[in-house]
Amino acid sequence: MSLAARIAALASRIGIEVRTKIDAGHPGLARAWVCFGWVGNQIVVRAAHNVAAVTRIAAGRYRVSFATPMPDANYCWVGVARSNTNTGTQRLLIVRSTLDEKTPTHVDVGCATTAASFADSPEINLVVYR
């Protein structure tokens, strides 16, 4: 057997092993993610997985609705936001109050400045793990 054939056989066996260990239910895989932003007075969703809709609640406040609900509200989300200027004005993705919801069907996130005031961003990236 040639070296190329052996490498191909090894790669095939590794693929079979990985497939049995990591499936769609693995907790290390994102259950939902979205890249969106507030551009030209509208929400622009650039790409997404398991996201049915993104709704702007108010300036800098958004609700991300899942296409397939989470099993419960015990999920983790992480997100980042891009500055809307080139002058170093930072944007943070946060939850600010108990009024912000985190349910199996959706999560509310806020985009804020470092001065803690809500502000829109042209690019927000959110990832949800469960």
LUMGU-960494 format. One record per residue: x, y negated, z of N, C-alpha, C in turn; residue in one letter. Coordinates in Angstrom, 3 decimals. Layout:
REM residues N
NUTI      n.c1      n.c2      n.c3     ca.c1     ca.c2     ca.c3      c.c1      c.c2      c.c3  aa
NUTI         X         Y         Z         X         Y         Z         X         Y         Z   a
...
***
This chain:
REM residues 130
NUTI      n.c1      n.c2      n.c3     ca.c1     ca.c2     ca.c3      c.c1      c.c2      c.c3  aa
NUTI     0.848     1.165     0.000     0.000     0.000     0.000     0.900    -1.238     0.000   m
NUTI     0.566    -2.189    -0.853     1.383    -3.403    -0.963     1.168    -4.319     0.251   s
NUTI     2.082    -5.246     0.418     1.974    -6.197     1.516     0.690    -7.023     1.390   l
NUTI     0.358    -7.445     0.182    -0.852    -8.240    -0.043    -2.097    -7.450     0.340   a
NUTI    -2.116    -6.154    -0.002    -3.266    -5.307     0.343    -3.370    -5.125     1.857   a
NUTI    -2.224    -4.977     2.524    -2.234    -4.836     3.985    -2.729    -6.116     4.666   r
NUTI    -2.282    -7.263     4.182    -2.728    -8.543     4.745    -4.234    -8.703     4.528   i
NUTI    -4.714    -8.345     3.355    -6.147    -8.431     3.074    -6.945    -7.514     3.995   a
NUTI    -6.455    -6.303     4.230    -7.140    -5.368     5.121    -7.146    -5.892     6.554   a
NUTI    -6.026    -6.450     6.998    -5.941    -7.023     8.331    -6.906    -8.197     8.483   l
NUTI    -6.950    -9.076     7.499    -7.863   -10.219     7.542    -9.309    -9.749     7.614   a
NUTI    -9.635    -8.705     6.881   -10.987    -8.150     6.904   -11.331    -7.609     8.290   s
NUTI   -10.398    -6.872     8.902   -10.641    -6.328    10.251   -10.788    -7.446    11.275   r
NUTI    -9.969    -8.484    11.162   -10.071    -9.627    12.084   -11.435   -10.298    11.924   i
NUTI   -11.880   -10.459    10.702   -13.191   -11.055    10.449   -14.310   -10.261    11.085   g
NUTI   -14.236    -8.944    10.992   -15.252    -8.074    11.595   -15.241    -8.228    13.119   i
NUTI   -14.069    -8.256    13.721   -13.960    -8.409    15.180   -14.497    -9.757    15.646   e
NUTI   -14.123   -10.822    14.957   -14.581   -12.158    15.342   -16.098   -12.255    15.213   v
NUTI   -16.649   -11.690    14.160   -18.097   -11.727    13.944   -18.850   -11.048    15.076   r
NUTI   -18.285   -10.023    15.664   -18.964    -9.341    16.769   -18.811   -10.099    18.081   t
NUTI   -17.835   -10.981    18.174   -17.594   -11.735    19.407   -18.270   -13.104    19.410   k
NUTI   -18.300   -13.765    18.264   -18.852   -15.112    18.174   -20.003   -15.096    17.176   i
NUTI   -21.209   -15.364    17.712   -22.374   -15.461    16.845   -23.055   -16.809    17.082   d
NUTI   -24.198   -17.011    16.486   -24.878   -18.300    16.594   -25.274   -18.643    18.024   a
NUTI   -25.350   -17.670    18.905   -25.713   -17.930    20.297   -24.542   -18.199    21.217   g
NUTI   -23.328   -18.204    20.688   -22.143   -18.419    21.521   -22.173   -19.822    22.136   h
NUTI   -21.925   -19.962    23.443   -22.023   -21.268    24.091   -20.971   -22.283    23.637   p
NUTI   -19.941   -21.839    22.976   -18.916   -22.761    22.515   -19.238   -23.433    21.194   g
NUTI   -20.339   -23.039    20.577   -20.731   -23.633    19.293   -21.755   -24.732    19.514   l
NUTI   -21.674   -25.770    18.726   -22.626   -26.879    18.837   -24.016   -26.398    18.434   a
NUTI   -25.008   -26.746    19.243   -26.405   -26.413    18.940   -27.027   -27.473    18.038   r
NUTI   -26.483   -28.691    18.118   -26.955   -29.783    17.260   -25.838   -30.816    17.163   a
NUTI   -25.805   -31.524    16.057   -24.886   -32.643    15.897   -25.442   -33.578    14.834   w
NUTI   -25.047   -34.834    14.937   -25.520   -35.813    13.959   -24.524   -36.960    13.841   v
NUTI   -24.356   -37.430    12.636   -23.585   -38.638    12.335   -24.577   -39.632    11.739   c
NUTI   -24.850   -40.713    12.487   -25.813   -41.702    12.024   -25.338   -43.096    12.410   f
NUTI   -26.040   -44.097    11.932   -25.700   -45.466    12.293   -26.819   -46.419    11.960   g
NUTI   -26.718   -47.619    12.488   -27.667   -48.692    12.196   -27.021   -49.573    11.134   w
NUTI   -27.523   -49.466     9.907   -26.930   -50.159     8.765   -28.050   -50.837     7.970   v
NUTI   -27.905   -52.127     7.758   -28.908   -52.842     6.966   -30.292   -52.782     7.570   g
NUTI   -30.379   -52.900     8.891   -31.655   -52.867     9.618   -32.418   -51.558     9.476   n
NUTI   -31.684   -50.463     9.315   -32.319   -49.143     9.288   -31.345   -48.079     9.757   q
NUTI   -31.895   -46.974    10.228   -31.065   -45.848    10.626   -30.661   -45.085     9.373   i
NUTI   -29.381   -44.815     9.266   -28.842   -44.018     8.168   -28.243   -42.761     8.781   v
NUTI   -28.811   -41.604     8.443   -28.268   -40.323     8.897   -27.377   -39.806     7.781   v
NUTI   -26.090   -39.690     8.078   -25.126   -39.269     7.058   -25.043   -37.751     6.950   r
NUTI   -25.089   -37.082     8.089   -25.043   -35.622     8.105   -25.576   -35.158     9.459   a
NUTI   -26.140   -33.944     9.492   -26.717   -33.454    10.743   -26.910   -31.948    10.691   a
NUTI   -26.993   -31.373    11.886   -27.344   -29.958    12.048   -28.331   -29.874    13.205   h
NUTI   -29.455   -29.237    12.993   -30.515   -29.039    13.982   -31.044   -30.366    14.532   n
NUTI   -31.078   -31.380    13.711   -31.642   -32.665    14.100   -32.802   -32.967    13.147   v
NUTI   -33.991   -33.146    13.734   -35.175   -33.428    12.926   -35.280   -34.911    12.597   a
NUTI   -34.897   -35.771    13.574   -35.040   -37.207    13.355   -34.199   -37.985    14.353   a
NUTI   -33.844   -39.188    13.957   -33.214   -40.166    14.850   -34.095   -41.400    14.794   v
NUTI   -34.538   -41.840    15.957   -35.434   -42.988    16.052   -34.767   -44.085    16.871   t
NUTI   -34.842   -45.293    16.393   -34.305   -46.438    17.146   -35.396   -46.910    18.103   r
NUTI   -35.130   -46.832    19.387   -36.089   -47.250    20.407   -36.006   -48.761    20.606   i
NUTI   -34.802   -49.278    20.600   -34.525   -50.714    20.742   -33.093   -50.920    20.278   a
NUTI   -32.614   -52.143    20.304   -31.227   -52.409    19.911   -30.282   -51.543    20.735   a
NUTI   -29.493   -50.735    20.057   -28.516   -49.880    20.723   -29.087   -48.669    21.431   g
NUTI   -30.379   -48.418    21.322   -31.006   -47.271    22.008   -31.664   -46.372    20.968   r
NUTI   -31.359   -45.067    21.070   -31.817   -44.117    20.062   -32.354   -42.840    20.709   y
NUTI   -33.315   -42.222    20.035   -33.815   -40.909    20.427   -33.463   -39.942    19.301   r
NUTI   -32.743   -38.878    19.660   -32.386   -37.831    18.703   -33.278   -36.639    18.992   v
NUTI   -34.117   -36.280    18.016   -35.054   -35.158    18.164   -34.480   -33.932    17.477   s
NUTI   -34.566   -32.795    18.159   -34.006   -31.557    17.643   -35.006   -30.842    16.734   f
NUTI   -34.522   -30.239    15.668   -35.376   -29.450    14.775   -35.838   -28.181    15.483   a
NUTI   -34.925   -27.508    16.158   -35.250   -26.355    16.996   -34.927   -26.753    18.422   t
NUTI   -35.921   -26.744    19.311   -35.674   -27.196    20.682   -34.615   -26.361    21.399   p
NUTI   -33.970   -26.996    22.375   -33.039   -26.298    23.256   -33.851   -25.409    24.202   m
NUTI   -33.246   -24.369    24.787   -33.997   -23.499    25.701   -34.475   -24.241    26.951   p
NUTI   -33.743   -25.284    27.342   -34.095   -26.097    28.502   -33.314   -27.402    28.400   d
NUTI   -33.389   -28.227    29.424   -32.698   -29.517    29.385   -31.299   -29.444    29.991   a
NUTI   -30.773   -28.262    30.222   -29.460   -28.090    30.835   -28.342   -28.008    29.803   n
NUTI   -28.393   -28.856    28.816   -27.358   -28.881    27.793   -26.408   -30.045    28.043   y
NUTI   -25.310   -30.005    27.363   -24.292   -31.042    27.467   -24.225   -31.777    26.138   c
NUTI   -24.113   -33.080    26.200   -23.910   -33.826    24.966   -22.715   -34.758    25.118   w
NUTI   -22.038   -34.969    24.021   -20.925   -35.909    23.967   -21.108   -36.756    22.712   v
NUTI   -20.652   -37.993    22.801   -20.813   -38.855    21.652   -19.824   -39.997    21.660   g
NUTI   -19.613   -40.528    20.491   -18.746   -41.692    20.310   -19.430   -42.643    19.340   v
NUTI   -19.047   -43.908    19.428   -19.600   -44.920    18.534   -18.471   -45.795    18.010   a
NUTI   -18.634   -46.255    16.808   -17.642   -47.123    16.178   -18.006   -48.579    16.461   r
NUTI   -16.989   -49.412    16.573   -17.203   -50.848    16.730   -17.884   -51.391    15.483   s
NUTI   -18.681   -52.433    15.669   -19.329   -53.031    14.502   -18.516   -54.174    13.916   n
NUTI   -17.324   -54.419    14.492   -16.442   -55.465    13.968   -15.015   -54.929    13.922   t
NUTI   -14.134   -55.687    13.327   -12.724   -55.311    13.283   -11.906   -56.075    14.319   n
NUTI   -12.577   -56.649    15.300   -11.882   -57.463    16.290   -11.638   -56.715    17.593   t
NUTI   -11.833   -55.420    17.594   -11.567   -54.637    18.792   -12.741   -54.540    19.744   g
NUTI   -13.923   -54.984    19.342   -15.110   -54.863    20.183   -15.477   -53.394    20.281   t
NUTI   -15.342   -52.815    21.448   -15.576   -51.382    21.611   -17.057   -51.083    21.791   q
NUTI   -17.430   -49.867    21.418   -18.783   -49.364    21.627   -18.657   -48.032    22.362   r
NUTI   -19.558   -47.806    23.305   -19.584   -46.565    24.083   -20.947   -45.927    23.924   l
NUTI   -21.015   -44.611    23.938   -22.289   -43.912    23.902   -22.586   -43.445    25.316   l
NUTI   -23.708   -43.901    25.869   -24.009   -43.657    27.275   -25.493   -43.388    27.483   i
NUTI   -25.824   -42.945    28.689   -27.190   -42.939    29.187   -27.191   -43.943    30.325   v
NUTI   -28.099   -44.884    30.282   -28.018   -45.994    31.238   -28.989   -45.900    32.396   r
NUTI   -30.105   -45.261    32.245   -31.080   -45.284    33.330   -31.861   -43.988    33.382   s
NUTI   -32.651   -43.855    34.437   -33.495   -42.665    34.572   -34.624   -42.672    33.551   t
NUTI   -34.857   -43.787    32.888   -35.882   -43.840    31.851   -35.437   -43.139    30.576   l
NUTI   -34.119   -43.031    30.377   -33.608   -42.299    29.223   -33.927   -40.825    29.419   d
NUTI   -34.514   -40.209    28.396   -34.974   -38.826    28.516   -33.952   -37.837    27.979   e
NUTI   -33.943   -36.678    28.614   -33.147   -35.535    28.169   -34.053   -34.327    28.353   k
NUTI   -34.671   -33.897    27.273   -35.639   -32.802    27.306   -35.198   -31.720    26.327   t
NUTI   -35.859   -30.579    26.320   -35.511   -29.558    25.323   -35.747   -30.018    23.876   p
NUTI   -36.615   -31.005    23.663   -36.937   -31.428    22.298   -36.168   -32.648    21.819   t
NUTI   -35.607   -33.441    22.744   -34.892   -34.648    22.331   -33.992   -35.167    23.444   h
NUTI   -33.086   -36.069    23.050   -32.221   -36.754    24.014   -32.153   -38.223    23.618   v
NUTI   -32.214   -39.093    24.625   -32.071   -40.525    24.409   -30.639   -40.929    24.724   d
NUTI   -30.037   -41.697    23.839   -28.679   -42.191    24.068   -28.658   -43.685    23.815   v
NUTI   -27.725   -44.331    24.480   -27.569   -45.760    24.290   -26.166   -46.077    23.814   g
NUTI   -26.074   -47.014    22.913   -24.796   -47.501    22.443   -24.597   -48.859    23.089   c
NUTI   -23.515   -48.993    23.847   -23.307   -50.217    24.605   -21.899   -50.761    24.393   a
NUTI   -21.759   -52.038    24.681   -20.448   -52.675    24.667   -19.759   -52.367    25.990   t
NUTI   -18.497   -52.702    26.096   -17.789   -52.491    27.356   -18.324   -53.413    28.449   t
NUTI   -19.080   -54.438    28.067   -19.732   -55.321    29.040   -21.089   -54.751    29.465   a
NUTI   -21.400   -53.538    29.012   -22.613   -52.799    29.383   -23.895   -53.410    28.835   a
NUTI   -23.832   -54.071    27.696   -25.057   -54.523    27.042   -25.294   -53.650    25.813   s
NUTI   -26.564   -53.344    25.540   -26.879   -52.503    24.390   -26.482   -53.196    23.097   f
NUTI   -25.944   -52.414    22.162   -25.534   -52.952    20.871   -25.548   -51.834    19.840   a
NUTI   -25.997   -52.147    18.642   -26.020   -51.150    17.574   -24.612   -50.900    17.051   d
NUTI   -24.479   -49.788    16.332   -23.202   -49.417    15.733   -23.467   -48.849    14.341   s
NUTI   -22.562   -49.096    13.403   -22.740   -48.525    12.071   -22.456   -47.026    12.007   p
NUTI   -21.800   -46.492    13.046   -21.534   -45.045    13.069   -21.544   -44.522    14.495   e
NUTI   -22.445   -43.592    14.733   -22.560   -42.909    16.023   -22.489   -41.418    15.742   i
NUTI   -21.672   -40.711    16.511   -21.534   -39.270    16.359   -21.916   -38.608    17.672   n
NUTI   -22.889   -37.702    17.629   -23.404   -37.023    18.812   -23.323   -35.514    18.587   l
NUTI   -22.830   -34.785    19.584   -22.738   -33.321    19.528   -23.399   -32.763    20.782   v
NUTI   -24.211   -31.706    20.623   -24.923   -31.091    21.743   -24.499   -29.633    21.860   v
NUTI   -24.109   -29.243    23.082   -23.712   -27.863    23.372   -24.675   -27.260    24.386   y
NUTI   -24.948   -25.968    24.270   -25.765   -25.242    25.248   -25.353   -23.795    25.232   r
***
